[in-house]
Amino acid sequence: MKKKRFLALLMAAAMCLSLAACSKDDESNTPKDDNNPPSDSQNKDNNVEPTSGPDADQYFNTYMGAEPSTLDISRRMDAYSSYIMMNTMEGLVRSAADGEELVVTPGEAESWESNEEGTVWTFHLRDGLKWQDGEPVTAEQYVYSLQRSADPDTACPNSFFLESLLNYPEIAAGTKPVTDLGVKAVDDKTLEITLNAPKPSFLQMLGSTLYYPQRKDVIEKYGEQFGSEAEAYIGNGPFKVESWAHNSSIVLVKNDNYWNADEIKLQKIDFAIMTDESTVNNAFESGQIDACTVSTKDFVDRFQSAGKVYDPYMNNNMAFNFFNLKDPLFANVNIRKAFTLAVDRAAFNDICYDGMRAPAGGFVVDSMTVGETNYREAAGDMIKEMQDELKANNQTPKDLLLQGMKELNLGDDPSTLDVTFSFGSTATLTRNIGEYLQQLYKTELGVDIELSFNDWGIFNSNVQSGNYQAGFMAWGAYYNDPYDTLSLFLTGSTAINTGWANSKFDETIKAAGSQLDEKDRLQGYIDAETILIKEDCVVSPMATNQVQQFYQPYMRGYNHVPYTDTSYMFYYTEGRGAN
């Protein structure tokens, strides 16, 4: 057995593993306070003069754009649910920042090792691990959790994260029982996970909420109500849910049974549910909340002038349009390409995001790397290449639309098309994006699109059932490997129901994800993204999220490095109330 402990960089050197976390963005009801946790050594002073030390009364007031749909690990599909889970639960490992470096650090597993092939991983749990009610955490609870999520009867929307586990594809297809999943409890403190092939990004995948343990007794006790109320949920993380006033607030308090409770300074986290951006900005300006993000340069200037701490950073979210290939209109690739290439990404960013995000050149975000190589730089701007090729052929996006209409026998008048774009939020920013696209498609394509705005739950239900034509949303990567986001479109994926299936894409990305040679892995991902974007145009990437983050001057302990776990466990305050 070859030992691999703690730092992902060491693991990469040992086995040619690359360092390689989903949440939605604000447009699809993601909390705007998208913070990432530092490790113990990362509590920086944030350019604020230190005071006499941490405040005696430690609390953090923040907000969400909507409440979680569920706190059931096997059924969560929105970022709000994930945010609560990441603060109240813990898995085997955590992804954290060490300065500007991304590292894998121990969570409930104090150590781990793999076989020489990197296909069998053994994790050793810490002594004395407890749930918030004092019951012990065991390896068998990890087995139960993974089997429950893999079980087709559970209908887990994120089960694609288990694709690398031995026998999962067969279990998902119903040809093998869930008990054949590549996971077993050797004893109460030892968990063994077997993969179907080497996976360079496997350790970072473990930071996903889907790899957290679950209590069978608790789930059976509450049944369908599990995860829907504060009293019908139990965690093993640094905080626990004290109260949940639906559509109003969620309050977390420190979990004294957490194994590392002595290092947790915050005693309380209060999430207010705020759907209106102006309400959020006013609450931050008046000191009612301790952090916020803004979407316009005016508020950047305003808060900087007011002495708030400005901490902008690029995160791992991609905003994009997507199409339902089961819809008769969007089943045509030329129609999809017309709606994709009609959008000037730079103009979209300037008008809709006040120039504070980055135009997207593909579905893989700008921050992702393969080994030491930045993926986006290597793969290029696929959208611009498609637009340039169209121009070189003396064609316009409208020409593609008319070609598609001809192929579908729909005549030659785009104004006769019935097209509805769906959005998973009713927020002002989302409505502005919809209205911009509505005007643009009228101008560039001659199509009068209808706009449909719904809360995330309704929107996601419609998407999963295929009850839509085209939509807009955002998705955040869990870990630093292109497989994370490209795998959303594998045949049978339960992530985003586009109705697309492409065996060549499936084979290409699966081969790349198991490839230990960095150059070959990089090329494989580029080939897969080319199929997704250039050939079949299943999604239309729009913008990479740059978060305009502000904190009150007394906030400490935050550090933003992409793909680190979204948790407030190392936050604290120093000088709250000082003039």
Buried (B, 14 or more C-beta within 10 A) or exposed (E): EEEBBBBBBBBBEBBBBBBBBBBBBBBBBBBBBBBBBBBEEBBBEBEBEEEEEBBEEBBBBBBBBBBBBBBBBBBBBBBBBBBBBBBBBBBBBBBBBBEEEBBBBBBBBBBBBBEEEBBBBBBBBBEEBBBBEEBEBBBBBBBBBBBBBBBEEBEBBBBBBBBBBBBBBBBBEEEBEBEBBBBBBEEBBBBBBBBBBBBBBBBBBBBBBBBBBBBEEBBEEBEEEBBBBBEBBBBBBBBBBBBBEEEEBBBBBBBEBBBBEEEBBBBBBBBBBBBEBEEBBEBBBEEBBBBBBBBBEEBBEBBEEEEBBBBBBBBBBBBBBBBBBBBEBBBBBBBBBBBBBBBBBEEBBBBBBBEBBBBBBBBBBBBBBBBEBEBBEBBEBBBBBBBEEBEEEEEBBBBBBBBBBEEBEBEEEBEEBEBEBBBBBBBEBBBBBBEBBBEBBBEBBBBBBEBBBBBBBEBBEBBBEEEBBBBBBBBBBBBBBBBBBBBBBBEEBBBBBBBBEBEEBBEBBBBBBBBBEBEEBBBBBBBBBBBBBBEBBBBBBBBBBBBBBBBBBBBBBBBBBBBBBBBBBBBBBBBBEEE
